[in-house]
Amino acid sequence: MIIRDDTDNGVLIEGDKGRIFVSRGKLSGAPVDRLAEEPLPEDAISKVYKNLPIVDNERKAHWANFLHCHRNQVEPISDVHSHMKMLNICHLAGISARLGRKVAWNDKTEQIEGDDVANSMLARPYRSGYEIEMG
């Protein structure tokens, strides 16, 4: 991971099949370029949005989805489980950057394999009176 401040704000992902740059206002790279010749199926966006109503106004979209799902007792587009997985990636990237080495995440145990120092960085001690007891 390379952290820079001399370029656009966002995430650049590089792999053996190309690069993709993602930010709140920009999406570019080989996968995006390929869409001109290989468009997504018509129902692709609907599937990603769990076939829920889509509000075009960015500022209202999350609220509208949240209220719709609350009223209809269905899981929202931005559900806690998918967000937890993405936040794990962010936390692991931060731990890796601080330690200056790779970490091996075990998704089943939710632990970093074979690295006690890295595992100690997965959580902070709770403030007295705010501990969470897992049983």
C-alpha positions as CSV (number, residue, x, y, z in Angstrom):
1,M,0.0,0.0,0.0
2,I,1.3,3.4,-0.9
3,I,-0.3,6.5,0.7
4,R,0.2,9.7,-1.3
5,D,-1.0,13.3,-1.1
6,D,0.2,14.5,-4.5
7,T,-2.6,13.1,-6.6
8,D,-6.4,12.7,-6.7
9,N,-8.1,11.7,-3.5
10,G,-9.3,8.1,-3.8
11,V,-8.2,4.5,-4.0
12,L,-6.1,3.1,-6.9
13,I,-6.3,-0.7,-7.1
14,E,-3.8,-2.5,-9.3
15,G,-3.9,-6.1,-10.3
16,D,-2.7,-8.5,-13.0
17,K,-5.8,-7.6,-15.1
18,G,-5.4,-3.8,-14.9
19,R,-6.1,-0.8,-12.7
20,I,-9.2,1.0,-11.4
21,F,-9.4,4.3,-9.6
22,V,-12.3,5.0,-7.3
23,S,-13.3,8.1,-5.5
24,R,-16.6,9.8,-4.6
25,G,-16.6,11.7,-7.9
26,K,-14.5,9.6,-10.3
27,L,-14.3,6.0,-11.5
28,S,-11.7,5.2,-14.2
29,G,-9.5,2.3,-15.4
30,A,-9.6,-0.8,-17.6
31,P,-12.8,-2.2,-16.1
32,V,-14.7,1.1,-16.7
33,D,-13.2,1.5,-20.2
34,R,-14.3,-2.1,-21.1
35,L,-18.0,-1.1,-20.5
36,A,-18.1,0.6,-23.8
37,E,-17.6,-2.7,-25.6
38,E,-19.0,-5.0,-22.9
39,P,-21.9,-3.2,-21.2
40,L,-23.4,-4.5,-18.0
41,P,-26.7,-6.5,-18.3
42,E,-29.8,-4.4,-18.0
43,D,-30.6,-5.7,-14.5
44,A,-27.0,-5.3,-13.1
45,I,-27.7,-2.2,-11.1
46,S,-31.0,-3.5,-9.8
47,K,-29.3,-6.7,-8.6
48,V,-26.6,-4.6,-6.7
49,Y,-29.4,-2.6,-5.2
50,K,-31.2,-5.7,-4.1
51,N,-34.2,-4.9,-6.4
52,L,-35.1,-2.0,-4.1
53,P,-36.4,1.4,-5.3
54,I,-33.5,3.6,-6.5
55,V,-33.6,7.3,-5.7
56,D,-31.5,9.3,-8.2
57,N,-30.8,12.2,-5.8
58,E,-27.5,11.4,-4.1
59,R,-28.4,13.4,-0.9
60,K,-31.7,11.6,-0.5
61,A,-30.8,8.1,-1.7
62,H,-29.5,6.6,1.6
63,W,-32.3,8.2,3.6
64,A,-35.0,7.1,1.2
65,N,-33.6,3.5,1.2
66,F,-33.4,3.4,5.0
67,L,-37.0,4.6,5.4
68,H,-38.3,2.2,2.7
69,C,-36.5,-0.7,4.4
70,H,-37.7,0.2,7.8
71,R,-41.3,0.5,6.7
72,N,-41.1,-2.8,4.8
73,Q,-38.8,-4.7,7.2
74,V,-36.2,-5.6,4.5
75,E,-32.4,-5.3,4.5
76,P,-31.1,-2.0,3.2
77,I,-28.7,-1.6,0.3
78,S,-26.0,-0.5,2.7
79,D,-26.3,-3.3,5.2
80,V,-24.2,-3.7,8.3
81,H,-22.7,-7.0,7.2
82,S,-21.3,-5.7,3.9
83,H,-20.0,-2.6,5.6
84,M,-18.3,-4.5,8.2
85,K,-16.4,-6.5,5.6
86,M,-15.3,-3.3,3.9
87,L,-14.3,-1.6,7.1
88,N,-12.2,-4.7,8.0
89,I,-10.3,-4.1,4.8
90,C,-9.7,-0.5,5.7
91,H,-8.6,-1.4,9.3
92,L,-6.3,-4.2,7.9
93,A,-4.7,-1.7,5.4
94,G,-4.1,0.7,8.3
95,I,-2.5,-2.0,10.4
96,S,-0.4,-3.2,7.5
97,A,0.8,0.4,6.8
98,R,1.7,1.0,10.4
99,L,3.6,-2.2,10.7
100,G,5.2,-1.9,7.2
101,R,4.4,-5.5,6.4
102,K,1.7,-7.8,4.9
103,V,-1.0,-9.3,7.1
104,A,-2.9,-12.5,6.5
105,W,-6.6,-12.1,7.5
106,N,-8.7,-15.2,8.4
107,D,-12.3,-14.2,7.6
108,K,-13.7,-17.2,9.6
109,T,-11.9,-16.4,12.8
110,E,-11.7,-12.6,12.2
111,Q,-8.0,-12.7,13.3
112,I,-4.7,-12.0,11.6
113,E,-2.9,-15.2,11.2
114,G,0.4,-15.8,13.0
115,D,0.9,-12.1,14.1
116,D,0.2,-11.3,17.7
117,V,1.4,-7.7,17.3
118,A,-1.0,-7.1,14.4
119,N,-3.8,-8.8,16.2
120,S,-3.3,-6.5,19.2
121,M,-4.1,-3.6,16.9
122,L,-7.6,-5.0,15.9
123,A,-9.3,-3.4,18.9
124,R,-8.6,-0.8,21.6
125,P,-9.3,-1.3,25.3
126,Y,-12.8,-0.1,26.3
127,R,-13.2,2.9,28.6
128,S,-14.3,1.9,32.1
129,G,-18.1,1.5,32.2
130,Y,-18.4,1.0,28.4
131,E,-17.1,-2.5,28.1
132,I,-18.9,-4.9,25.8
133,E,-19.4,-8.4,27.1
134,M,-19.7,-11.1,24.5
135,G,-21.2,-14.3,25.7
